[in-house]
Amino acid sequence: MCSVISRVRPIQRALALALRVRTNTEGSSCGAAESRRFYHGLSTGVDPLRATTARRYYSRMARTEGLLFRQLFESESSTYTYLLADTETEEAVLIDPVLETIDRDLKLIRELGLNLKVAVNTHCHADHITSTGLMKKRLVGLKSAISKHSGASADIFLSEGDKITFGKHHLSVRNTPGHTDGCLTLVLGDQSMAFTGDALLIRGCGRTDFQQGCAKRLYESIHQKIFTLPDQCLIYPAHDYLGQTVSTVGEERKFNPRLTKSLEEFVKIMNNLNLPKPSKI
């Protein structure tokens, strides 16, 4: 009898171990799948506990409490316009509006019952005309904003560290010159989102061959002002030409083919792009 029991117990232990391993593996696989659903580009080769913690963090960061967020697209110039609002006060901010889509944008703002306080441009655009001037004529009390280094006209001139407030939320201003002298990156107060204009694009960056462009300044701006944000911070650029909608600081620091190079290599790449000028410059 004892010999039978002694033979059974190792089998039971082996089955129990196999079941635990299977359970852990399945949990990790489900976690990885859920992570990919919440957050593009999360590596599946991570510790399950860390993946679970990160997954909750990404989810929370992508859903800032009391924030309404819309990403809008203009197809001719492949420009993104971003609408952010406080759901309680209904105060709103619009980033990089385009003249061709002014009716669409105003219609959405009216439908959502928002009070648009500020329309801000991340820089002077060479590839499209901003709608801020015309929008101010159609919305009483709306103010335009742009960097004080841009050389453009606006109601509000923004500097490093300034805040654009809407309800209980705000966008912090970071100067990120290099594409132009007046390029700004706007960072949501909890650092869950960054609107990088033409400085940092998804797997790319803004060109530096005209409009006060400087490859060295752009490289330093991105590394010092954007890549110092949390890895999980979502990156929303002013343009994308491949149908990509969002990235993260961690992804770009790891996978951006230009910005993973040394400064010297980056400058050489940017000086040899030989791109045609934008059609609306």
Disulfide bonds with the S-S distance in Angstrom:
none
